[in-house]
Amino acid sequence: MAIYDMAGRLLETKDIQADDLSSQKIGERYPAGVYNAIVTQGDETRVIRVVKR
């Protein structure tokens, strides 16, 4: 997983196993705003836009 801000700056990368996903905390120190989370699993890649309030 890679987290980018809307200016395209890479903020964080994490290697997360599916078993551990529910216990992960991501972006706690980020200010309110919009972020792109790029999630890759095998050959599949998804971009998720996240709004933090």
Secondary structure as a PSIPRED ss2 file (coil, helix, strand):
# PSIPRED VFORMAT (PSIPRED V4.0)

   1 M C   1.000  0.000  0.000
   2 A E   0.000  0.000  1.000
   3 I E   0.000  0.000  1.000
   4 Y E   0.000  0.000  1.000
   5 D E   0.000  0.000  1.000
   6 M C   1.000  0.000  0.000
   7 A C   1.000  0.000  0.000
   8 G C   1.000  0.000  0.000
   9 R C   1.000  0.000  0.000
  10 L E   0.000  0.000  1.000
  11 L E   0.000  0.000  1.000
  12 E E   0.000  0.000  1.000
  13 T E   0.000  0.000  1.000
  14 K C   1.000  0.000  0.000
  15 D C   1.000  0.000  0.000
  16 I C   1.000  0.000  0.000
  17 Q C   1.000  0.000  0.000
  18 A H   0.000  1.000  0.000
  19 D H   0.000  1.000  0.000
  20 D H   0.000  1.000  0.000
  21 L H   0.000  1.000  0.000
  22 S H   0.000  1.000  0.000
  23 S H   0.000  1.000  0.000
  24 Q C   1.000  0.000  0.000
  25 K C   1.000  0.000  0.000
  26 I C   1.000  0.000  0.000
  27 G C   1.000  0.000  0.000
  28 E C   1.000  0.000  0.000
  29 R C   1.000  0.000  0.000
  30 Y C   1.000  0.000  0.000
  31 P C   1.000  0.000  0.000
  32 A C   1.000  0.000  0.000
  33 G E   0.000  0.000  1.000
  34 V E   0.000  0.000  1.000
  35 Y E   0.000  0.000  1.000
  36 N E   0.000  0.000  1.000
  37 A E   0.000  0.000  1.000
  38 I E   0.000  0.000  1.000
  39 V E   0.000  0.000  1.000
  40 T E   0.000  0.000  1.000
  41 Q E   0.000  0.000  1.000
  42 G C   1.000  0.000  0.000
  43 D C   1.000  0.000  0.000
  44 E E   0.000  0.000  1.000
  45 T E   0.000  0.000  1.000
  46 R E   0.000  0.000  1.000
  47 V E   0.000  0.000  1.000
  48 I E   0.000  0.000  1.000
  49 R E   0.000  0.000  1.000
  50 V E   0.000  0.000  1.000
  51 V E   0.000  0.000  1.000
  52 K E   0.000  0.000  1.000
  53 R C   1.000  0.000  0.000
